[in-house]
């Protein structure tokens, strides 16, 4: 059962000396050193079972979930990007087990179950359809305090529209008023990105990490759920994608990884951003 863990680090010690850094160590232990209610947004992708070799390191998602609940501000958001491995012909359901634990045991709200669709060629399976999606669970501490919707979905029809019929709860239909449809509408919750070299990032050296997600994915979540000056955390910083995009978008950032090699990789990518490229959506 998740409970609020006692604060291990006094708030006075959590200042700018502890943010905008990449720290090497076990992420559960490092999270335990943060004060309560200090993180605005977490965008992270934990290891997917045995789908990739992460230098042999393992993690306990339950302990991580507990600590994330403790350090996330009221109204803060955790974006948990995860997929399932297939064992003996059956998917592991790890993604769903983790989501249920976040909600039922840690009291997060599951604000949205989003999907990340990997465009382009995917390794084919002989006995099932191509696997092209991963889950992006959006957890929140209460109602999200920030939502900056991305309005980049081109509408098929624009301009004035005639009244439309709406089906009511009792089965009857009523006609809606006329309204003007804009050229672009709010994005849906399935996000598609090209992956691989030249697509996920132009930082060729980032592919020293076995599993990076697209910079666009991190960018879009950071724009959606945070504002300039907020603190963005990635407890599995890996190649540093989330941290790089947080800095580029004018947010503070903090990353953890148990591998010193990956910590150096994250620092190198973050250092490639000298000044914020964008400070608002």
C-alpha positions in Angstrom: 0.0 0.0 0.0 1.4 3.4 -0.9 1.7 6.0 1.9 3.2 9.4 2.2 6.8 8.7 3.1 8.4 11.1 5.6 10.4 13.9 4.0 14.1 12.9 3.9 15.5 16.2 2.8 14.4 19.6 4.3 12.8 21.9 1.7 15.5 24.5 2.4 18.1 22.1 0.9 16.1 21.7 -2.3 17.1 24.7 -4.3 18.7 25.3 -7.7 21.8 23.5 -6.6 19.8 20.3 -6.9 17.9 20.9 -10.1 19.1 21.2 -13.7 21.4 18.2 -13.0 21.8 14.5 -13.8 22.5 12.4 -10.8 23.8 8.8 -11.0 22.4 6.2 -8.6 19.4 4.1 -7.9 16.4 6.2 -8.8 14.2 5.0 -5.8 17.0 6.1 -3.4 17.5 9.4 -5.2 13.8 10.1 -5.3 13.7 9.5 -1.5 16.1 12.4 -1.0 13.7 14.9 -2.7 11.2 16.8 -0.6 7.5 16.2 -0.9 5.4 18.0 -3.5 8.3 19.4 -5.5 7.9 18.1 -9.1 5.4 19.5 -11.6 5.8 16.9 -14.3 7.5 13.6 -14.8 8.0 12.2 -18.3 9.7 8.8 -18.2 9.9 5.4 -19.8 11.0 2.6 -17.5 12.7 -0.6 -18.8 10.2 -2.9 -20.6 11.0 -6.2 -19.0 13.7 -8.0 -21.0 13.0 -6.3 -24.3 16.3 -4.3 -24.0 19.5 -4.8 -22.1 20.0 -1.9 -19.7 23.4 -2.9 -18.5 21.7 -5.7 -16.4 20.0 -3.2 -14.1 16.6 -4.0 -12.6 14.0 -1.7 -11.0 11.1 -2.0 -8.6 8.2 -0.1 -10.1 6.2 -0.2 -6.9 8.8 1.6 -4.9 9.2 4.1 -7.8 5.4 4.7 -7.9 5.3 5.3 -4.2 8.1 7.9 -4.4 6.6 9.6 -7.5 3.4 10.0 -5.6 5.2 11.6 -2.7 7.3 14.1 -4.8 4.6 15.1 -7.3 2.8 18.4 -6.5 -0.9 18.5 -6.2 -2.1 18.9 -9.8 1.1 17.5 -11.1 1.3 14.9 -13.8 3.3 11.7 -14.4 3.6 10.5 -18.0 4.6 6.8 -17.9 5.5 5.5 -21.3 5.6 1.7 -21.3 5.2 -1.4 -23.4 4.8 -5.2 -22.8 7.1 -7.9 -23.8 5.8 -11.2 -25.2 6.7 -14.3 -23.2 5.8 -17.8 -24.6 3.4 -16.2 -27.1 1.5 -14.2 -24.5 1.9 -10.5 -23.6 3.1 -10.0 -20.1 0.5 -7.3 -19.1 3.2 -5.5 -17.2 1.9 -2.1 -18.5 -1.5 -2.7 -17.0 -0.2 -4.1 -13.7 1.8 -1.0 -13.3 -1.1 1.3 -14.2 -3.4 -0.5 -11.7 -0.8 -0.2 -9.0 -0.4 3.6 -9.6 -4.1 4.1 -9.3 -5.4 1.5 -6.7 -2.4 1.5 -4.4 -0.8 4.9 -4.8 -4.0 7.0 -5.3 -2.9 8.6 -8.5 -5.7 9.4 -11.0 -5.5 7.8 -14.4 -6.2 11.1 -16.3 -5.8 9.5 -19.7 -4.6 6.3 -21.4 -2.8 7.6 -24.5 -1.0 5.7 -27.3 2.3 6.3 -28.9 2.2 5.0 -32.5 5.6 4.3 -34.1 5.3 5.2 -37.8 7.5 3.5 -40.4 8.8 -0.1 -40.6 8.3 -2.4 -37.6 9.7 -5.8 -37.2 7.0 -8.2 -38.5 5.4 -11.0 -36.5 4.5 -14.2 -38.4 1.3 -14.9 -36.4 -0.2 -11.5 -35.5 -0.5 -8.0 -36.7 2.4 -5.5 -36.6 3.0 -4.1 -33.1 3.2 -0.4 -33.5 1.8 1.1 -30.3 3.0 1.7 -26.7 1.0 3.1 -23.8 1.4 6.5 -22.4 -0.4 6.5 -19.1 -1.1 10.0 -17.9 -1.4 9.9 -14.1 -2.2 13.0 -12.0 -2.3 14.1 -8.3 -5.9 15.3 -8.4 -7.0 17.2 -11.4 -4.1 18.4 -13.6 -3.3 22.0 -12.8 -1.9 22.6 -16.3 -3.3 21.6 -19.7 -2.0 23.4 -22.7 -3.8 21.5 -25.5 -1.9 21.0 -28.8 -4.0 22.3 -31.6 -2.4 20.9 -34.7 -4.9 18.4 -36.1 -6.1 19.7 -39.4 -9.8 19.6 -39.8 -11.3 18.1 -42.9 -13.9 20.8 -43.2 -13.5 24.4 -42.0 -15.7 27.5 -41.9 -19.4 27.8 -40.9 -21.3 24.6 -40.5 -25.0 23.9 -40.4 -26.7 22.8 -37.2 -26.0 19.1 -36.4 -28.2 16.6 -34.7 -27.2 15.4 -31.3 -28.5 12.1 -29.7 -29.8 12.8 -26.2 -29.7 10.3 -23.3 -33.3 9.3 -23.8 -32.8 8.6 -27.5 -34.3 11.8 -28.9 -32.4 14.1 -31.2 -31.9 17.8 -30.9 -30.3 20.2 -33.3 -27.1 22.0 -32.3 -26.6 25.7 -33.1 -24.5 26.7 -36.1 -20.8 27.2 -35.4 -17.6 27.9 -37.3 -15.1 25.0 -37.5 -11.5 26.2 -37.2 -8.8 25.1 -39.6 -7.0 23.1 -36.8 -8.5 21.3 -33.9 -7.3 19.8 -30.6 -5.0 16.8 -31.0 -6.4 13.3 -30.3 -4.8 11.0 -27.8 -3.0 8.7 -30.3 0.3 10.4 -31.1 2.4 9.2 -34.1 6.1 9.7 -34.5 8.7 8.5 -36.9 11.4 6.6 -35.1 15.1 5.6 -35.6 18.1 7.6 -36.7 17.3 11.0 -38.2 13.7 10.8 -36.8 13.8 10.3 -33.0 16.6 12.8 -32.8 19.5 14.2 -34.9 21.9 13.4 -32.0 23.5 10.3 -33.5 25.5 9.7 -30.3 22.2 9.3 -28.4 21.8 5.8 -30.0 24.5 4.5 -27.7 21.4 3.9 -25.5 19.4 0.8 -26.6 15.9 2.4 -26.4 15.3 6.1 -26.9 11.9 7.7 -27.6 11.4 10.6 -30.0 12.2 14.1 -28.9 8.8 15.1 -30.3 7.1 12.8 -27.8 8.8 14.4 -24.8 8.4 17.9 -26.2 4.7 17.5 -26.7 4.0 16.2 -23.2 6.1 18.9 -21.6 4.2 21.5 -23.6 0.9 20.0 -22.6 1.3 19.4 -18.9 3.8 22.1 -17.7 4.7 25.8 -18.0 8.0 27.6 -18.3 9.9 27.5 -15.0 8.3 24.3 -13.9 10.4 21.3 -12.8 10.4 18.3 -15.1 11.7 15.0 -13.8 12.9 11.8 -15.5 13.9 9.1 -13.0 15.1 6.9 -15.9 16.9 9.6 -17.9 18.6 7.1 -20.2 19.8 9.0 -23.2 18.5 12.3 -21.8 15.6 13.0 -24.2 13.2 14.4 -21.6 15.9 16.5 -20.0 17.0 18.0 -23.3 13.5 18.9 -24.3 12.7 20.3 -20.9 15.7 22.6 -21.1 14.8 23.6 -24.7 11.3 24.5 -23.6 12.5 26.7 -20.7 11.7 24.3 -17.9 13.9 23.2 -15.0 14.9 19.6 -15.3 16.2 16.8 -13.1 17.3 13.3 -14.2 18.4 10.1 -12.5 20.0 7.0 -14.0 21.9 4.1 -12.4 24.4 3.9 -15.2 27.2 6.4 -15.2 27.6 5.9 -18.9 24.0 6.9 -19.6 24.3 9.8 -17.1 27.2 11.1 -19.2 25.1 10.6 -22.3 22.2 12.6 -20.8 24.6 15.4 -19.8 26.0 15.6 -23.3 22.6 15.9 -24.8 21.4 18.5 -22.4 24.6 20.5 -22.8 23.9 20.7 -26.6 21.2 23.2 -25.7 22.9 26.4 -24.7 19.7 28.5 -24.3 16.0 27.6 -24.3 14.7 27.3 -27.9 11.1 27.7 -27.0 9.6 29.0 -23.7 5.9 28.6 -24.3 3.5 26.5 -26.3 
